[in-house]
Amino acid sequence: MDFSLTAENLAYRDRVRAIVAETVTPDVVDRMHTTGTFNSPELNLALARAGLVERAVPGLGKGDPIELYILFNELEKAGAPFDGLAIALMIAGVVQAVGTDEQKQRILPTITSGEALVCMGYSEPDNGSDLANIKTRAVRDGDEWVINGAKMWTTMAHEASWVILLTRTDPELPPRRGLTMFILPMDTPGITVDPVHTMATERTNATYYDDVRVGDEAVLGAVNGGWATMMVALSFERGVMGGTNPGVALLRHFADWAAESGLVESPTCRERLARMAIDNHVATLLTQRSAWIAASGGQAGLEGSITKVFAVEAYQKAARWCQEMAGPAGLLQFHQPGAAAGGFVDYDARHSPVTTIYGGTTEINRNNIAERHLGLPKAR
Ligand SMILES: Cc1cc2nc3c(=O)[nH]c(=O)nc-3n(C[C@H](O)[C@H](O)[C@H](O)COP(=O)(O)OP(=O)(O)OC[C@H]3O[C@@H](n4cnc5c(N)ncnc54)[C@H](O)[C@@H]3O)c2cc1C
């Protein structure tokens, strides 16, 4: 497998880097950590105006998947707030893949212009890993659908223009066959958003749907085909849309602080920095492998699981090492005098465990690898 980038890919990367350098200012990073909203409208608009967003839409843009990988890898390494853009691009890919022509015309330009975000309403209070058993109902009433239910962890719901919503339309069918996906405007009457602040800094939301009425124009994919629509979204993620190199920014911040504070003289510190650098490199190679498999027409879903499990476990181990080495300074937060690496050590120690949960937990990903890669019997 040859991971070298073409001249066109390198030019794309240079343009992303230039925009990141210009728009991801210390104030933007500080706002991300203060509000817990990992999104930057300035960055999204700048990338979109330069044409870099449309090119990367999964399944649609001519830069998918290598430029999609480059875009999010650059944003992640820079510590930029990119979650809003990543979700929006993934769902743009789903609309392109299974949406009607009318939906493509109405929805896609709002996303590729960098203006509209999308939130994902899959998980519920009692169903996260076990999505096939979600309870939110959509019931036919004349020409309309009436949606009632509650979703949990609807990240970006407070900023998004659209929600992609997994509902149960036929409780008589087996769990996966009675589901329908909708995409509807977040300002549709009957939707309520309540903030959920996490230990990871990230703000997410609980969302409620009370007699929300939509027409057939909101059905994304086939009625009772919601599971297939969701699989399209998962297949686009493939481990190439960020989340697989979170240790790069941590290593940069910690190595700078260790040099300033003199900690770097310690042999233990030097050894751990080297191990962190090796793990980051392995995570990068695994991410590239996913992107290159997808680029050559292969299915990279399983590689996404492998990459994510390795990267987030390495990140969590590195964050714990850094906090241990920093001592009390590693417990101080941003804006507190004396905080190790300006507060990033505390942040990464709180943030890293949560990365092993969202986007599919490590246990679920291990099950995938065991069953689909190693051919072991099903866990249940
Ligand atoms: C910060 C954050 C942001 C999120 N954003 C979104 C979002 O935007 N949209 C959205 O829809 N969801 C989102 N999620 C939800 C996320 O996808 C779920 O939290 C995740 O899938 C786990 O589901 P759960 O929380 O219900 O835990 P559970 O599924 O109840 O799992 C609890 C524990 O049991 C383990 N477990 C469960 N089933 C199995 C099994 N079969 N084999 C082995 N172990 C198992 C899990 O690994 C976990 O350790 C977000 C979560 C977080 C924390």
The ligand as an ORCA input file, in Angstrom:
! r2SCAN-3c Opt
* xyz 0 1
  C     -19.992     13.074     24.266
  C     -20.914     12.148     23.506
  C     -21.429     12.556     22.290
  C     -22.329     11.716     21.592
  N     -22.909     12.180     20.431
  C     -23.917     11.450     19.853
  C     -24.685     11.982     18.764
  O     -24.405     13.077     18.275
  N     -25.735     11.273     18.300
  C     -26.080     10.039     18.813
  O     -27.048      9.454     18.346
  N     -25.355      9.490     19.840
  C     -24.300     10.173     20.362
  N     -23.592      9.659     21.434
  C     -24.017      8.385     21.994
  C     -23.029      7.261     21.828
  O     -23.038      6.774     20.510
  C     -23.417      6.201     22.868
  O     -23.142      6.738     24.145
  C     -22.692      4.916     22.672
  O     -23.076      4.285     21.489
  C     -22.938      3.955     23.870
  O     -24.307      3.838     24.133
  P     -24.867      4.019     25.616
  O     -24.329      5.325     26.149
  O     -26.332      3.855     25.588
  O     -24.207      2.871     26.466
  P     -24.636      1.348     26.452
  O     -24.919      0.903     25.059
  O     -25.710      1.163     27.478
  O     -23.310      0.640     26.927
  C     -22.899      0.626     28.314
  C     -21.656     -0.232     28.392
  O     -21.945     -1.578     27.987
  C     -21.097     -1.977     26.915
  N     -21.850     -2.802     25.963
  C     -23.076     -2.557     25.442
  N     -23.435     -3.528     24.601
  C     -22.417     -4.427     24.564
  C     -22.164     -5.638     23.864
  N     -23.055     -6.150     22.992
  N     -20.975     -6.301     24.074
  C     -20.050     -5.798     24.937
  N     -20.228     -4.638     25.635
  C     -21.391     -3.970     25.459
  C     -20.656     -0.669     26.251
  O     -19.442     -0.833     25.547
  C     -20.536      0.248     27.455
  O     -19.285      0.064     28.081
  C     -22.666     10.453     22.112
  C     -22.095     10.021     23.348
  C     -21.234     10.868     24.048
  C     -20.672     10.389     25.355
*
